[in-house]
């Protein structure tokens, strides 16, 4: 199965965060860690996979390919088609990347790091995600707030709420599978969800809305269709313990994800930098030189 990553530059280079759920600098406290993260993620996947593809825009191509020189096996430069969308819709680049896949794939965020090939037992998964997120009250609270402003909510999400009296989701640190028609339906509904509510985005926390149309919507559709969905990680608690224990990671854990909350931890940021310095010194020195000369 091929690996796909996506980088839509617009949300990462806006002037400031308006919400803790935004992704300025990819969510890292300093832009340099965003570059170290992308470098470590790409190079670790290239260690174990023959196909590691990138979907990006012109700015992303200039940074990740021309400047960071990351060795993606194929690059699709089409995310500039999203540039009329709100700058805080950071998950939209991922949704678009899913939508253009026509063969089995696994999308990985630029803050996911692997230290061996993912377990082969998951290769035949129809739908594979990182983990399920049950009982997160923030999902339900946001859904109830959103209902008061939005003119359109997908039927699958309303059905899930009416059935369980809550909203749940999945974590899409990695997401993909063999059921390409599912991903076509899901991404079409995600774009419809956004397009029909463009005039109401100013009334909500757009940063958190990404989690709803990306993670809760996928879960709701899979539930409504009784789809075969599998979870790469089981028994992940609400604090995501162990998901990003970067120090000693290659010995203790084969899969890491520096999801939102961990990016504000300076120690983990520095550990990512240290891993790049140790494992990929040429790439590390290149990034340092680019930063010193204000090229990135």
C-alpha distance (Angstrom), angle and dihedral (degrees) to the residues before:
residue distance angle dihedral
X1 . . .
X2 3.78 . .
X3 3.81 123.5 .
X4 3.81 119.3 -129.1
X5 3.80 126.9 -167.9
X6 3.79 127.4 -176.7
X7 3.79 134.2 -156.7
X8 3.80 121.5 -175.4
X9 3.79 103.2 -176.8
X10 3.81 99.8 -159.4
X11 3.85 97.8 78.9
X12 3.80 91.9 44.1
X13 3.80 95.9 54.8
X14 3.77 103.8 42.2
X15 3.79 115.3 126.9
X16 3.80 99.8 -104.6
X17 3.75 145.8 -11.6
X18 3.78 114.9 -93.9
X19 3.79 92.5 -176.0
X20 3.82 138.1 21.9
X21 3.81 84.6 -117.6
X22 3.82 92.6 63.6
X23 3.80 123.9 104.1
X24 3.79 106.9 -140.0
X25 3.82 106.0 160.0
X26 3.78 85.8 8.5
X27 3.80 88.4 -64.2
X28 3.81 94.4 -62.3
X29 3.81 122.0 129.2
X30 3.80 91.5 -123.1
X31 3.80 129.5 28.8
X32 3.81 92.3 -126.5
X33 3.79 90.9 67.2
X34 3.79 89.8 54.1
X35 3.81 88.6 57.8
X36 3.80 92.7 45.5
X37 3.80 89.9 49.0
X38 3.81 94.4 51.5
X39 3.79 90.4 46.4
X40 3.79 95.1 49.9
X41 3.81 92.6 43.9
X42 3.80 95.7 49.8
X43 3.80 96.2 42.7
X44 3.80 94.0 47.3
X45 3.80 91.4 51.8
X46 3.82 90.0 47.3
X47 3.80 88.6 56.3
X48 3.78 90.8 64.1
X49 3.82 107.6 22.9
X50 3.78 131.7 59.7
X51 3.82 93.6 -154.9
X52 3.80 117.7 51.3
X53 3.78 110.5 157.0
X54 3.79 133.5 -173.1
X55 3.79 130.2 -147.3
X56 3.80 110.6 -165.2
X57 3.81 146.6 131.2
X58 3.80 132.8 -103.2
X59 3.81 94.1 -83.9
X60 3.78 91.5 45.9
X61 3.80 90.8 50.0
X62 3.78 90.9 52.1
X63 3.81 92.6 50.0
X64 3.79 103.9 38.2
X65 3.80 99.5 32.7
X66 3.81 108.9 24.1
X67 3.80 97.7 35.3
X68 3.80 109.6 21.9
X69 3.84 89.1 34.0
X70 3.79 93.8 -145.9
X71 3.82 110.9 -177.0
X72 3.80 102.5 -124.7
X73 3.79 112.6 165.5
X74 3.81 93.5 -139.9
X75 3.80 133.7 12.2
X76 3.80 127.5 -158.7
X77 3.81 112.3 -164.6
X78 3.79 102.9 -165.1
X79 3.82 107.3 108.8
X80 3.81 92.1 99.7
X81 3.82 83.9 82.3
X82 3.83 85.3 76.3
X83 3.78 96.9 55.2
X84 3.80 94.5 104.7
X85 3.81 89.7 62.3
X86 3.81 124.1 94.7
X87 3.80 111.5 -75.7
X88 3.81 92.4 -129.0
X89 3.82 94.5 60.1
X90 3.79 90.1 95.3
X91 3.83 96.2 159.4
X92 3.81 92.0 58.9
X93 3.80 92.1 86.1
X94 3.80 88.7 58.1
X95 3.80 92.0 48.2
X96 3.80 90.3 51.7
X97 3.81 91.2 47.8
X98 3.82 90.3 52.9
X99 3.80 90.6 48.4
X100 3.82 95.8 58.6
X101 3.80 96.2 51.2
X102 3.80 115.4 110.8
X103 3.80 99.7 174.5
X104 3.83 135.0 43.7
X105 3.78 110.7 -62.5
X106 3.77 144.1 163.7
X107 3.80 117.4 -144.0
X108 3.80 115.5 -151.9
X109 3.79 126.6 -168.4
X110 3.78 118.7 -121.8
X111 3.81 89.3 -111.1
X112 3.81 95.7 56.5
X113 3.80 115.8 103.8
X114 3.80 125.8 -169.0
X115 3.79 127.0 -164.8
X116 3.77 96.8 -172.5
X117 3.79 136.3 12.6
X118 3.79 113.7 -72.1
X119 3.79 114.5 -98.3
X120 3.83 109.8 -76.5
X121 3.81 90.6 -138.3
X122 3.79 87.5 77.8
X123 3.82 95.4 54.0
X124 3.79 92.9 93.6
X125 3.82 94.6 48.6
X126 3.79 114.4 134.1
X127 3.82 90.0 -152.9
X128 3.80 121.8 7.4
X129 3.80 126.2 -176.6
X130 3.79 133.0 169.6
X131 3.81 97.9 -108.9
X132 3.77 143.1 -35.4
X133 3.82 120.7 -100.4
X134 3.81 108.1 -149.3
X135 3.78 124.3 175.6
X136 3.79 99.2 10.6
X137 3.80 100.5 153.1
X138 3.81 91.6 -157.3
X139 3.82 90.2 69.8
X140 3.81 92.4 56.1
X141 3.80 94.7 40.8
X142 3.79 91.2 52.8
X143 3.80 92.2 45.9
X144 3.80 91.2 53.9
X145 3.80 91.2 48.8
X146 3.78 91.9 45.5
X147 3.82 92.1 53.2
X148 3.78 88.9 63.5
X149 3.80 93.4 58.9
X150 3.80 110.4 25.6
X151 3.79 123.1 86.1
X152 3.81 93.2 -158.2
X153 3.81 132.9 40.3
X154 3.83 120.5 170.6
X155 3.79 113.9 -101.5
X156 3.80 91.5 -126.5
X157 3.79 91.6 59.7
X158 3.80 92.9 46.7
X159 3.80 89.0 49.0
X160 3.80 91.6 51.7
X161 3.80 92.3 49.4
X162 3.80 93.0 46.3
X163 3.81 90.2 49.6
X164 3.81 100.5 45.0
X165 3.83 102.7 17.9
X166 3.79 89.3 -127.8
X167 3.81 142.2 65.7
X168 3.80 121.9 -117.8
X169 3.76 132.3 179.6
X170 3.77 148.2 -176.9
X171 3.77 132.2 -113.7
X172 3.79 110.6 -115.6
X173 3.80 99.3 -162.3
X174 3.76 80.6 127.8
X175 3.79 120.9 12.5
X176 3.77 135.0 161.5
X177 3.76 141.1 85.2
X178 3.77 144.4 164.1
X179 3.82 99.5 -63.2
X180 3.80 97.5 92.2
X181 3.87 93.7 166.3
X182 3.83 88.4 58.9
X183 3.80 91.3 54.9
X184 3.80 90.7 48.0
X185 3.82 90.6 54.3
X186 3.79 93.9 42.4
X187 3.80 95.6 50.1
X188 3.80 92.3 45.1
X189 3.80 89.6 54.2
X190 3.81 91.4 46.4
X191 3.80 92.1 54.8
X192 3.80 90.0 45.3
X193 3.82 89.6 50.7
X194 3.81 90.0 55.4
X195 3.80 99.5 37.5
X196 3.79 94.2 52.2
X197 3.81 92.0 51.3
X198 3.79 102.2 40.7
X199 3.81 91.8 116.6
X200 3.81 91.4 55.8
X201 3.80 101.4 49.0
X202 3.81 91.8 97.6
X203 3.82 88.7 64.9
X204 3.81 96.3 59.7
X205 3.79 141.4 47.9
X206 3.79 97.0 -89.8
X207 3.79 90.5 -168.0
X208 3.80 92.2 63.1
X209 3.81 91.8 41.5
X210 3.81 87.0 71.2
X211 3.79 89.0 66.6
X212 3.81 90.3 52.0
X213 3.81 100.5 50.0
X214 3.80 93.0 37.8
X215 3.80 105.8 37.4
X216 3.82 108.9 15.5
X217 3.80 93.7 42.6
X218 3.80 93.4 52.1
X219 3.80 90.1 49.8
X220 3.82 92.8 47.1
X221 3.81 93.6 49.7
X222 3.80 92.8 46.7
X223 3.80 89.9 50.1
X224 3.81 94.2 47.6
X225 3.81 92.0 48.4
X226 3.81 92.6 41.7
X227 3.80 87.5 -126.5
X228 3.78 124.2 -178.8
X229 3.80 101.6 -105.9
X230 3.80 122.1 173.4
X231 3.80 131.4 -166.2
X232 3.78 121.5 -138.4
X233 3.79 92.0 -156.9
X234 3.80 122.9 40.2
X235 3.80 129.6 -161.6
X236 3.80 95.7 21.1
X237 3.80 107.9 168.0
X238 3.80 126.6 -142.4
X239 3.80 91.9 -97.5
X240 3.83 90.2 53.9
X241 3.78 89.9 -130.0
X242 3.78 112.0 -166.3
X243 3.81 95.4 11.8
X244 3.80 92.7 108.9
X245 3.78 109.2 21.7
X246 3.78 91.3 143.4
X247 3.79 98.7 171.8
X248 3.79 108.0 90.1
X249 3.78 88.5 -1.8
X250 3.79 98.0 147.5
X251 3.80 90.2 58.4
X252 3.79 100.4 37.9
X253 3.78 104.3 34.2
X254 3.80 136.6 18.9
X255 3.82 97.9 -156.4
X256 3.80 128.6 44.3
X257 3.78 133.5 174.9
X258 3.80 121.9 -168.2
X259 3.79 92.7 -155.9
X260 3.80 122.9 -179.6
X261 3.80 102.6 -70.8
X262 3.81 93.9 48.2
X263 3.79 94.5 55.3
X264 3.81 90.9 70.8
X265 3.80 90.3 57.3
X266 3.81 106.7 97.3
X267 3.79 92.4 -160.3
X268 3.81 93.0 58.3
X269 3.80 91.3 44.5
X270 3.77 90.1 54.2
X271 3.80 91.1 46.7
X272 3.81 90.1 56.0
X273 3.80 88.8 50.6
X274 3.81 90.5 48.5
X275 3.80 91.8 51.7
X276 3.81 91.0 53.1
X277 3.81 91.1 47.2
X278 3.79 91.8 49.9
X279 3.82 101.2 39.8
X280 3.80 101.8 30.9
X281 3.83 109.2 25.2
X282 3.83 94.8 163.3
X283 3.79 91.8 55.2
X284 3.81 90.6 43.3
X285 3.79 94.0 52.1
X286 3.80 90.4 46.9
X287 3.80 91.3 55.1
X288 3.80 91.7 48.2
X289 3.81 90.9 50.6
X290 3.81 91.6 48.2
X291 3.79 91.1 50.7
X292 3.79 93.1 47.5
X293 3.80 91.5 51.9
X294 3.82 93.1 44.2
X295 3.82 93.1 -119.3
X296 3.79 92.8 131.4
